[in-house]
């Protein structure tokens, strides 16, 4: 689910070719049974890639032709987990990022609280077990992330929520408390110093992100909790 409530079939939909529907206009079941998603399933069953992004998709699997044909009509909403992009905004300018392209494809840069409420109800209704609350933006750039996560938690207390962040904004009381509502948080630190990190993550600050990561671990310990799992991605 993208920041403008459009729905894409993949997490790298920079050009909009993977867009299969719009949650502001349709239910998720309607999107999965719609003409675009159906056409994608037919092409895959024929051994063809519906869009170029399929070639690098982690979910792509080889299967027998007969097995592939079976999935044209035998499919379901991904109850194991979905990804929700609360914002497309980002403070970095990574060398491999197509920021201007994806910004031109989003009608809104961030979800509203009403959008989050609608998604929260969807998660509960469809019994979806895991939520990756991030995608092509920096989730902690949302000034409302604490409120967003509280909405999701209140309606879905057992939901497994994971956020990946560059870590620069996991600071201050409000956003630290937001992070403590998570089950799993990944700090993406692509280097061992600011100088090295900035070769890829331009505008990043290794020291600030690392400081915020270790502070979160201390806050977790002070609260006597084992969550969130804090992962340093290097």
N, C-alpha and C positions, 0 to 999 in steps of 0.2 A: 504494500500500500504506500503510494507516494505522498509527498507533502501536500498535494492538491486533491487528494482522495482518489486519484486515478489508480488503477491496478495494473501492474506489469507482471509478466511471467518470469522475469529474472531480475537480479539485483544490480545489474550493470546496464540498465536501459537508458543510456545517455541520449539516444536519438528518438526515443518514443516508439520504435518499431515493435517493442514487446508489449505494448499497451493492449490489454484485453477488455477493459471496462472502466467504470467509474462508480465508486461506492457512494457518492453523493446522489446518484440517480438510480442505482441498482443494488440488489442484495448480492452477497458473494456467490450464493448458489446460482443465481441468474447469470452472473458473469461467467462462471465456469461452464454453464450450459449454453452460453451465447455463441453467435456465429463465428467470432474471431477465434475463441478458444477451440471450438470444434474444428475449424479449418487447420489450426496448428496441429491438433491430434491426428487428423487425416494425413497431413504431410509427413509427420513423424512415422506413422504406420507404413508409409510408402518408402521409407528410408531417405527422406529428404529433410533438410533443415529449414524450418519455416522462416527464420531470421538469422542473420550472420552471428548474433550473440550465442546461438545454440552451440556453435563449434567449441566455445570455451566454457560452457555451462558445467558446473560441478554435478548437476543432477542428470546429465546425459548418460544413458546406459545402452550397451549393445544387448539385443535380444533377438530371439528367433522371429522370423517374419509373422508366423501365426500368432505368436505372443503379442507382437506389436499391434496387430489388427484388433486384438481383443480389447485393447485400451481405448479404442475410438469411442466405444459406448460404455465401457466399464471404468469409470473414474469417480473420484470423490474430492470434496474440499480437503485441503491439506491440514487435517486436524492435529498432526504431529507438531506443526509450528508454522508461523508466518513471520514476515519481516514488515515492520512499519517504520517509515521515514518521517520523524516528527518535524524535521526541518531540512532544507537543502542548503541552508547558509553554512559557510565554513570560514574560519579565520586563516586557513592555510592556502597555499598555492602549489600543491604537489606537482612534480614534473609529469606524472602520468595521469593527471586529472583533466577531464574535459568540462571544466566548470561552466564556461560561457555557453557551451552547447546544451548542457542539461538545464541550466537556468532558463534558457529560451523555450524549453518544453514544459515547464511547470507553470500552471496558472496561479499558484500560490506558493510562497516560499516556506510556509510553516502551517502545520495543522492548527485549527482553532480548538478551544476546549470542547465545543460541541462536537467537533470531528472526533476528538478522543473519546468522548462519551459514546458516540455511535460505534466506534471500533471496539470499545470495552464491552458493550452489549453483544456485539457480534462474537467476540471471543468466548463469552459465557454461553451464548445460545448454541454455538457450533462446537462447544467443548474442546476448544483448541488449547493444547497443553503448553506450548512454548512460544514466547514472543521475543524476537530479535528487534529491539527498539532503536534502530539506527539504519542508515544506508549510505547515501551519497552526501550527507552533510554532517556537521558536528552537533550531536544531540544536545550537549550541554550549552550550546549557544542559545537555546530556547530559554527565555526568561521565565517560562512557566513550567519547566520540566518537573519541578517538585509537585506541583498541582496535577500535572498530567499523570505522573506515576501513582499518585494517591488515588486518582479516579480509577485507574486500571487495577490497583490493588484492592480497593474497596469492593469492587464487583467480582474480582477474580483472585481471591486470596491464595489459591494453590498454583496460580500461573507462574511458570518459570520465566523470568525476565532477564535478558542479557543485553548489555549496552557495550559498544566499542567506541572509544573516545581517544582523542589526542591528548587528553588530560589537562589541558591548560586552563579549563574553566571549572574543574571539579574542586572548587574552593569557596570559602564563605559558608556561613551557617546553612542557608537555604539549599544550595546545590550539594553540599556535603550530606545533608539529610536526605536529599533526593537519591544520592548514590547508595545510601544505606538501605533503601527500599528494594534494591536489586538483588538478584540471586547470583549474578555473575557480571563482572565489569572487566573489560580488557583495555589496558592502556597501551596504545600503539606508539612505541618509542623506537623508531627505526634508525638506531645509531647509539653510540656510547657517550656522545657529547653534543652540545648544540651545534658546533661547527660541522660535525659529521651528519647529524640529523638533517640539517638544512640543505645538504646536497640533494635530498629527495623531498623532505617535508619543508618546503620553503616557508619562512615566517614562524617555524616552530621554536620552542624554547625547552630544551631537554631538562634543564635544572628545575624549571617551574613545574613541568609535568611530573618529574620524578618526585619532587617535594610533595605535590598533591597526592600522588599514589601512596607514598609512605605515611602521609598524614591520615589518609583514609583507613589504612591498616590499623593505625593507633586508635582511631575513633571506633572502629569495629571491635577491637579488643576491649576498649573501655566500656562498651555496651554489653560485653559478655556474649557476643554473637559470633557465629562462624560464617555468617553471610554479610556482605557478598563475597564470593570467591573473587580475589583480586589477581588478575593475570597480567604480567608484563610481556607484551608481544614485541619481540626483538628481531 
